């Protein structure tokens, strides 16, 4: 059962504190950070109401009513969409839910920042198979316990510590990876090349690329290429920290509620199947980078 609305509720049942928080976060959001043109003339800082409504997949009039503190009670799904559209941190998202008189969504092993409740629930249902959600910049947003065990995601990871591109390009290949290292690097760069082009106005993408060019000789070598490809299903040998070397099929599933994001699911192949050999990837497509079994420093 929902908890009572907090202080700040108006006489007509509207939520003034909730409305004020929405307005403040909207005005502090840079248009370029959400892929909007930065050169458009704007009379006020931040995003327009209609832009937030579009990003959150709700009607402009309905969002306006929320910002005006009218007696409108958003669902958990709408609140999750608003948190994603406004690029709220986990703390800010929980505050948004609290102001709306709703219980903040339970957390998984990951922060779950910007991830809707249904996708988080799906991560839990996929246990014990490793699964995580990665955005278009390849930042891991949330994961289940299976993925935590396999990938050693650390809640206190340093900058880029949960970025899969950074994890791949800033480490040295294991002996069994060397034969396919360059081919895999080119494939990963070709996937990210298309994704980053779609977010050319987002400074977060530019910063990651600039930092990778400084930190990785391999990335500097492959990034100037022009090949572009999509992220597809494949097969990958990975080193489980307890069970040792194992072969997984991985499947990326697009999340309609999070444009550009994918749910990555790893399925362990039975030993009796024989596997495809080291470096084999289903359908000749590019793999997502394998796990790092030691801490990675940016």
C-alpha positions as CSV (number, residue, x, y, z in Angstrom):
1,X,0.0,0.0,0.0
2,X,1.3,3.5,-0.9
3,X,2.7,5.6,1.9
4,X,1.0,9.0,2.7
5,X,2.1,12.0,0.7
6,X,4.9,14.0,2.4
7,X,4.8,17.6,3.5
8,X,4.2,19.9,0.5
9,X,0.8,18.7,-0.5
10,X,-1.5,21.6,-1.6
11,X,-5.0,22.1,-0.3
12,X,-6.5,20.7,-3.6
13,X,-4.5,17.5,-3.2
14,X,-1.6,18.5,-5.5
15,X,2.0,17.9,-4.6
16,X,4.0,21.1,-4.5
17,X,7.3,19.6,-3.3
18,X,7.1,17.0,-6.1
19,X,6.4,19.8,-8.7
20,X,9.2,22.0,-7.4
21,X,11.7,19.1,-7.7
22,X,10.6,18.3,-11.3
23,X,11.0,22.0,-12.3
24,X,14.4,22.2,-10.7
25,X,15.8,19.1,-12.3
26,X,14.4,20.0,-15.7
27,X,16.1,23.5,-15.6
28,X,19.4,21.9,-14.6
29,X,19.5,19.4,-17.4
30,X,21.7,20.4,-20.4
31,X,20.0,19.8,-23.8
32,X,23.2,18.3,-25.2
33,X,23.3,15.6,-22.5
34,X,20.1,14.1,-23.9
35,X,21.0,14.5,-27.6
36,X,19.1,17.7,-28.3
37,X,20.6,20.4,-30.5
38,X,22.5,22.9,-28.3
39,X,22.3,25.8,-30.8
40,X,18.5,26.3,-30.5
41,X,17.5,29.6,-28.9
42,X,16.1,29.0,-25.4
43,X,14.5,31.7,-23.3
44,X,15.1,29.7,-20.1
45,X,17.9,27.3,-19.0
46,X,17.5,23.5,-19.3
47,X,14.9,21.6,-21.2
48,X,11.4,22.6,-22.2
49,X,8.4,20.8,-20.7
50,X,7.4,19.2,-24.0
51,X,11.0,17.9,-24.4
52,X,10.9,16.2,-21.0
53,X,7.4,14.8,-21.7
54,X,8.7,13.3,-25.0
55,X,11.7,11.8,-23.4
56,X,9.5,10.3,-20.7
57,X,6.9,9.1,-23.2
58,X,4.0,10.9,-21.6
59,X,1.7,13.7,-22.8
60,X,2.9,17.3,-22.5
61,X,-0.3,18.4,-20.8
62,X,0.0,15.6,-18.2
63,X,3.6,16.5,-17.5
64,X,2.6,20.2,-17.2
65,X,0.0,19.2,-14.6
66,X,2.7,17.4,-12.6
67,X,5.0,20.5,-12.7
68,X,2.1,22.7,-11.6
69,X,1.4,20.6,-8.5
70,X,-2.1,19.5,-9.6
71,X,-3.8,16.5,-8.1
72,X,-2.2,14.0,-10.4
73,X,-0.9,10.7,-9.1
74,X,1.8,9.2,-11.4
75,X,2.4,5.5,-11.5
76,X,5.7,3.8,-10.7
77,X,6.2,3.3,-14.5
78,X,5.7,7.1,-15.1
79,X,8.1,7.9,-12.2
80,X,10.7,5.6,-13.6
81,X,10.3,7.2,-17.1
82,X,10.7,10.7,-15.6
83,X,13.8,9.7,-13.6
84,X,15.3,8.3,-16.9
85,X,14.3,11.4,-18.9
86,X,15.7,13.8,-16.3
87,X,18.9,11.8,-15.9
88,X,18.4,11.4,-12.2
89,X,21.0,9.7,-10.0
90,X,19.8,6.8,-7.8
91,X,19.5,9.1,-4.8
92,X,17.5,11.7,-6.8
93,X,15.3,8.9,-8.3
94,X,14.5,7.6,-4.8
95,X,13.7,11.2,-3.7
96,X,11.4,11.6,-6.7
97,X,9.5,8.4,-5.7
98,X,9.3,9.5,-2.0
99,X,8.0,13.0,-2.9
100,X,5.3,11.2,-5.0
101,X,4.3,9.1,-2.1
102,X,5.5,5.9,-3.6
103,X,8.0,3.4,-2.3
104,X,11.4,3.7,-4.2
105,X,12.1,0.6,-6.3
106,X,14.2,-2.1,-4.7
107,X,17.8,-2.1,-5.9
108,X,19.7,-4.9,-7.5
109,X,23.5,-5.4,-7.3
110,X,23.8,-2.4,-9.6
111,X,22.6,1.2,-9.1
112,X,19.8,0.8,-11.6
113,X,20.0,4.5,-12.5
114,X,17.5,5.3,-15.2
115,X,16.3,1.7,-15.4
116,X,12.5,1.1,-15.3
117,X,11.0,-1.2,-12.7
118,X,10.0,-3.9,-15.3
119,X,13.5,-4.3,-16.6
120,X,14.9,-4.6,-13.1
121,X,12.3,-7.3,-12.3
122,X,13.4,-9.1,-15.5
123,X,17.0,-9.1,-14.3
124,X,15.9,-10.9,-11.2
125,X,13.8,-13.5,-13.0
126,X,16.8,-14.4,-15.2
127,X,18.8,-15.7,-12.2
128,X,21.0,-17.7,-12.1
129,X,22.0,-16.8,-15.7
130,X,24.2,-13.7,-15.7
131,X,22.5,-10.6,-17.1
132,X,23.0,-6.9,-17.0
133,X,21.7,-3.7,-18.7
134,X,24.1,-1.6,-20.7
135,X,23.4,1.8,-22.3
136,X,24.5,3.1,-25.6
137,X,27.8,4.3,-24.1
138,X,28.4,0.8,-22.8
139,X,28.0,1.8,-19.2
140,X,26.5,-1.0,-17.1
141,X,23.5,0.4,-15.3
142,X,22.2,-2.6,-13.4
143,X,23.0,-6.3,-13.1
144,X,21.9,-9.5,-11.3
145,X,23.9,-11.7,-8.9
146,X,24.9,-14.0,-11.7
147,X,26.5,-11.1,-13.6
148,X,28.1,-9.8,-10.3
149,X,29.8,-13.2,-9.8
150,X,31.0,-13.5,-13.4
151,X,32.0,-10.0,-14.1
152,X,33.0,-8.9,-10.6
153,X,31.1,-5.6,-10.9
154,X,32.2,-3.5,-7.9
155,X,29.7,-1.1,-6.4
156,X,32.6,1.2,-5.6
157,X,34.2,1.0,-9.1
158,X,36.3,4.0,-10.1
159,X,35.5,6.2,-13.1
160,X,34.7,4.0,-16.1
161,X,35.0,0.9,-13.8
162,X,31.7,-0.4,-15.2
163,X,32.1,0.7,-18.8
164,X,32.6,-2.4,-20.9
165,X,34.6,-0.6,-23.6
166,X,37.0,0.8,-21.0
167,X,37.4,-2.7,-19.4
168,X,38.3,-4.2,-22.7
169,X,40.6,-1.6,-24.2
170,X,42.6,-0.8,-21.1
171,X,43.7,-4.3,-20.1
172,X,46.2,-6.6,-21.5
173,X,44.9,-9.7,-23.4
174,X,45.2,-13.1,-21.7
175,X,47.3,-15.6,-23.6
176,X,44.3,-17.4,-24.9
177,X,42.8,-14.1,-26.2
178,X,45.8,-12.9,-28.2
179,X,44.9,-14.6,-31.5
180,X,41.5,-12.8,-31.8
181,X,42.4,-9.6,-29.8
182,X,42.8,-7.2,-32.8
183,X,39.8,-8.6,-34.7
184,X,37.6,-8.3,-31.6
185,X,38.9,-4.7,-30.9
186,X,38.0,-3.7,-34.5
187,X,34.5,-5.2,-34.1
188,X,33.8,-3.5,-30.8
189,X,35.0,-0.2,-32.3
190,X,32.7,-0.6,-35.3
191,X,29.7,-1.2,-33.0
192,X,30.5,1.8,-30.8
193,X,31.2,4.0,-33.9
194,X,27.6,3.8,-35.0
195,X,26.3,4.3,-31.5
196,X,28.4,7.3,-30.7
197,X,27.5,9.0,-34.0
198,X,23.8,8.9,-32.9
199,X,24.9,10.8,-29.7
200,X,27.2,13.3,-31.3
201,X,25.8,16.1,-29.1
202,X,26.3,14.2,-25.9
203,X,29.5,15.3,-24.1
204,X,29.7,12.1,-22.2
205,X,30.4,10.2,-25.4
206,X,33.0,12.7,-26.5
207,X,34.8,12.5,-23.1
208,X,34.9,8.7,-23.1
209,X,36.3,8.6,-26.7
210,X,39.0,11.2,-25.8
211,X,39.9,9.3,-22.6
212,X,40.1,5.9,-24.5
213,X,42.4,7.5,-27.1
214,X,44.8,8.6,-24.4
215,X,44.6,5.4,-22.3
216,X,44.6,2.6,-25.0
217,X,47.1,2.0,-27.9
218,X,44.6,-0.5,-29.3
219,X,41.8,2.0,-29.3
220,X,43.9,4.6,-31.0
221,X,44.8,2.1,-33.7
222,X,41.2,0.9,-34.5
223,X,39.1,4.0,-33.9
224,X,40.0,5.9,-37.1
225,X,38.3,3.1,-39.2
226,X,35.0,3.5,-40.9
227,X,33.3,0.1,-40.5
228,X,29.9,0.2,-38.7
229,X,28.0,-2.8,-37.5
230,X,25.2,-3.7,-35.0
231,X,25.5,-5.5,-31.7
232,X,24.3,-9.1,-32.3
233,X,24.2,-12.4,-30.5
234,X,27.4,-14.4,-30.3
235,X,29.5,-16.9,-28.4
236,X,32.3,-16.1,-26.0
237,X,34.8,-17.9,-23.8
238,X,35.0,-16.3,-20.4
239,X,37.0,-16.9,-17.3
240,X,34.7,-17.5,-14.3
241,X,36.5,-16.5,-11.2
242,X,35.5,-19.7,-9.4
243,X,34.7,-22.3,-12.1
244,X,37.4,-21.3,-14.6
245,X,37.2,-21.1,-18.3
246,X,33.6,-21.5,-19.7
247,X,31.8,-20.9,-23.0
248,X,28.7,-18.8,-23.1
249,X,26.2,-17.8,-25.7
250,X,25.3,-14.1,-25.2
251,X,22.1,-12.4,-26.5
252,X,21.5,-8.7,-26.6
253,X,17.8,-7.7,-26.1
254,X,16.7,-4.1,-26.9
255,X,14.7,-2.3,-24.2
256,X,11.9,-0.2,-25.8
257,X,11.7,1.9,-22.6
258,X,15.4,2.8,-22.8
259,X,16.4,3.8,-26.3
260,X,19.9,2.7,-27.1
261,X,20.1,0.3,-24.1
262,X,20.4,-3.5,-24.2
263,X,19.8,-6.3,-21.8
264,X,22.7,-8.6,-22.1
265,X,22.0,-12.3,-21.2
266,X,24.8,-14.9,-20.9
267,X,23.8,-18.5,-21.3
268,X,26.3,-21.2,-20.3
269,X,26.8,-23.8,-23.0
270,X,26.9,-27.5,-21.8
271,X,30.3,-29.1,-22.0
272,X,28.8,-31.9,-24.0
273,X,28.0,-29.5,-26.9
274,X,31.7,-29.3,-27.7
275,X,31.7,-25.5,-28.2
276,X,33.0,-23.6,-31.1
277,X,36.6,-23.3,-30.0
278,X,38.4,-20.3,-28.7
279,X,37.4,-17.0,-30.2
280,X,34.4,-18.5,-32.0
281,X,31.5,-16.2,-32.2
282,X,28.0,-17.1,-33.3
283,X,27.1,-16.1,-36.8
284,X,30.5,-14.5,-37.3
285,X,29.3,-11.4,-35.4
286,X,31.2,-9.3,-32.9
287,X,31.1,-10.2,-29.2
288,X,30.5,-8.0,-26.3
289,X,33.8,-7.8,-24.4
290,X,34.5,-10.6,-21.9
291,X,34.7,-10.0,-18.2
292,X,37.7,-8.5,-16.4
293,X,38.8,-10.8,-13.6
294,X,41.0,-8.3,-11.9
295,X,40.3,-4.6,-10.9
296,X,40.7,-2.1,-13.7
297,X,42.0,1.4,-13.1
298,X,41.0,4.2,-15.4
